[in-house]
Amino acid sequence: MTQIRLNAARLLASAISVALVSFTSVARADTVQDIGKLLKQGQHAQALEQVDKYLAGKPKDAQGRFLKGIVLTEMNKPNEAIGIFTKLTEDYPELPEPYNNLAVIYAQQKQYEKAKQALEMAIRTHPSYATAHENLGDIYARLASQAYDKALQLDSSNSSAQNKLALIRDLMTTSPRPGKGGKPTPIVVADARPTEPVKVEPPKPTPAVATPVATPVAPVAAKPVEPPKSVPTKPAAADPNADIAKMLDHWANSWSRKDVKNYLATYARDFKTPGGESRSAWESERQKRIAKPGSINVSYENLRVTVDGDTATIKFRQHYKSASLKSSSNKVLQLVKRDGKWLIQQERVGN
């Protein structure tokens, strides 16, 4: 396996360009630009001094903290950089870039499982984040290469493993393994985009709805010699199962991002609260629980869907993880279709 190295120039350029867009203050933009120039000139100690001065007045500033993580990475201080990016994921779980940059450092250290987990969190936070998807593909390839390498160590005559390993190395344009010469293969680095949370609205999750099915438009045909006898083609109907799966993705992603507004929007107005309390009391309790400090991770598997007209029942295995709780349970949601959207009318734990 080859070691993965950081493409620092691209990371630096991305961070600086986004910082200049994010900040409205000219002084702030100038500070970020000055730090960027110092980094490009290899003056890492001076860059760190400048970013520390900036953070002294704004210790919670997301952009400044992210930039410090970049400086520490450039100074070959991965553990300190990991500390910066990890704290950012805790304070601003809606930002995908810190997760992605954690993955880059873990990949450099050949901690591919940790890198995979970080990238999965980046994608769950921002499903349309192309860089994280590309990096995750590279990590899967690295893990596969390790597995095939191990298979060949156990059985050097395994031609199937040899062919698969060669295919992956060719796909990744992999150099020889360490100790046999060659340069490490780089992995794509994040386009750094953390925003200042006080003045910039956190990025909205990619709407988890089904892609609309285009309605066929009848072409204008020349007048036929004989009257047409063909039956007009009906527009393709949308797949309700796909719509429901997208709605459930949106529900889980909004919950994980602590996006209370979009989370509550997945529930119907006549939602039957679990304890029989009023809707307002239930919403207030949910807001308090979701707003607790620390990140939340909600996922599901084994989805089963039963549709009956404008109502549906879905069953799945829910996985929940927070700073204080980790659990898995079977979940049942009763859905109703209103104005073309599937909404939750009732939910319960059980089979």
Secondary structure, 3 states (H helix, E strand, C coil): CCCCCECHHHHHHHHHHHHHHHCCCHHHHHHHHHHHHHHHCCCHHHHHHHHHHHHHHCCCCHHHHHHHHHHHHHCCCHHHHHHHHHHHHHHCCCCCHHHHHHHHHHHHCCCHHHHHHHHHHHHHHCCCCHHHHHHHHHHHHHHHHHHHHHHHHHCCCCHHHHHHHHHHHHHCCCCCCCCCCCCCCCECCCCCCCCCCCCCCCCCCCCCCCCCCCCCCCCCCCCCCCCCCCCCCCCCCCCHHHHHHHHHHHHHHHHHCCCHHHHHCCECCCCCCCCCCCHHHHHHHHHHHHCCCCCCEEEEEEEEEEEECCEEEEEEEEEEECCCCEEEEEEEEEEEEECCEEEEEEEEECC
